[in-house]
Amino acid sequence: MHAFISYNKHDITAARLLATALVQQGVDVWFDEWSIAPGESLTGGIEEGLKTSDVFVLVWSSHAAASNWVGAELRAYLRRRVDDASLRIVPIMLDPTTLPVLVADYKGFALGESTSLPDIAAKITGEPPDIEIAALLQRRLHELAKVHAPGDPFPHLVCPMCASRSLKRRSATDYERDRTYYIIECGECTWGDWTQ
């Protein structure tokens, strides 16, 4: 699933929390703060995000209703939806502002005391089983370890038992066998590992 988050800057906090909750559910999220680097084209980035997404999440409010950008993104996605019925549009209503006529037919969510953004994210994704979430998180941890500790024989940024950052790494050489051992230990719990 690839989700595009459309929102107005006045609703940035809700949009950020929703984007984070979707990522925690294993969704590939296009969110302008994360997806457009300084110096890159805004319109080019938005166009690419709209083109590659299969779920359009509309963070709707009075601010979004008055936003030219949100309107342009919505019209572009609705145009794609005409040609591809598999695309989904999910409105998230932050206030009682009436949805546009062409969006009002799509099932969405009204944010309130009984509905949180993580709950909404889980419903959008269909609430994958915990084992799927664990697999996605584990894969992401390995990706981060490759970036932040390239060449390290242990793909751990935090302790896999207690999540502490207090990892101690060392090596020891056995000169009789001409072998080097790499050792990792947690400074807070009893976890440790070694390899050659």
C-alpha positions, 0 to 999 in steps of 0.5 A: 500500500502506498498512501499520499497524505493531503493536508493544509499546513494549519493541520500539520500536527494531525497529518504528521501523527497520521503519517507516523501511524500509517508507517507503523502499520507498514504503509509506504507513505508519501508525506511532503515533509519526508518526501521532498528534499530541500532544493527539489521541485514541489510540484514534481514531488507532489506529482510523483507522489500522486502518481505512485499512491493507491490510497489518497488520505485527505486530512479535511478541515476548514483550512483544507477546504480553503487551500488551493494546494489541497484542492489541486491534489484532490482534483488530480487524484479524483481524475486518476480514480475515474480511470482506476477504480482500485484507487481509494480515497479516505477522508479524515475529518478534523472538524465539521466542514462539509466534504466536497461533493465528489468525496462525500461518497467515500467512507472516511473517519471523523476524528474525535474523542472515541477515534484516534489517529493510530486507530484510523491508520489501523482501519485503513490498513486492515490491521495487519497481524502483529507478526507482519508488523514485527517483520516490517520493523525488523527489516527497517532496523536492519536497513538503519543498521546498514546506514548507521553502522556500515561494515559492522558484523552485528545489525543492531542499533539497540539491544534486541532484548531491552531496546537499550542503546548501551551496546558495547562492541569489541573484538578479540584475537585468538593468535593460536588459531589465527581468528578474530572474534567480534563481540557485542554486549548490552550494558543494561541487560545480560544479552550478548552475541559473538561471531568470527 
